[in-house]
Amino acid sequence: MDSNGLVTAVGAGSTTITATSETKIGTSAITVTIAPVNAVTVTPATATLVLGVTPTQQLTANLTDANSNPLSGCPVIWTSSNAAAATVDANGLVTAVCRWNFDDHSDKRD
């Protein structure tokens, strides 16, 4: 809170703000909540990975609330629907997977 009484939220929780002048005291109960995520937009929306040329792609998740205001500090969990083709780490880095078939001793890929 600044000297003019402007309260700035820094995290979820509750607090009591007290104003004192001479011998008089006034209080305000403040509750800070986190806006729920309304939408997640992943950038880029599509990508093509080429093994040996561009085997990785960094993705970014942009989160917004119901009023389209950007949200930050919210956890994002990344998953791949086909880990045999590409994996994704906890930071959104996608890596193409190369699977060679060594059982038949040929040069064919799976």
N, C-alpha and C positions, 0 to 999 in steps of 0.2 A: 504494500500500500504506500502511496506517495503522501506528501505533506498536505495535499488537497483532498485526501480521502478516496482517491481512485484506487480501487482494488483490482488487481490483475490475477487471473487464475493461472496457476502454474502446475496444477495436478488435481486429480479427483480427490475429494474429501470434504470435510466440514471444518469450519473455523468460526470463531467469534471475534469480530472487530470491535475494539473499544475506543471511544473518543472521550478524552478527558479535558476539561477546562476548569481551572481553579479547583473547586471541590465537587464539581458535578461530573457525572459519568453517564454516557449513553452507549448502547451496544447494538450490533447488528449481527444476526446469525447468517452466515454465508455457507451455502452448499454448492460445491462444484461437481458437475457430472460430465461424463464424456459422451459426446454426441455419437449415436450409433452410425455405423457405416451403412450407407444407402446404396452405394455403387462402387465397383472396382473396375477400373479401366487399365488393361495391360498394354504397354507400349514396347516394341511395336506389336500390332495386333496379329501380324503374320510375319514369318521369317523362313528362309530356306538356308539350311546348313549343308555345306559340301565338305566331306571328309578330306583332309589334306590341304584345303584352301581356306574355308571359313568354318571351322568345326565348332565354334561357340557363338552364342548370341546373348548379350545382357538384356534382360527384360526389366521393366519398371512397372510397379503397381501404383496407380494413382487412386486414392480413396477420397470419396466425397460424402457429405451428409445429405439429408433430404432437401436442403436448399442449394445444393451443388457447391457448397463451401469445401475447400480442400481440408482433409484431415491428416494429421501427422502423428507419429508415435504409436500408431496402431499396428499390432503384429500382423504379418502376412505369412501364410504358409503356402509354399510352392510345392506342387506335385506334377508328375508327368503321367499322362494316361497310357504311355507306351515306353517304359524304361528300356526296352530292347532297341528302340530307335533313338531316343534322346533322354538324358537325365537333366534334372534341374537341382541346383543347390539351394541352400537356405537364403541366399542373396539374390536369387532369380537368374543365375548364370546357367544357361542351357548348353549342354555339351552333346554333340552327336556321338552315337555309339557305333563302333565298327565291330561286327561279329563275323569272324572267319570260320569256316567249317574245316577243321583240321582232321576230322575223322576219315574222310575219303582221300586225303593226300592230293587233292586237286587244287586248282587256283580259283574255285568258285566260292563266292560269298553266300552266306545265308540270306 
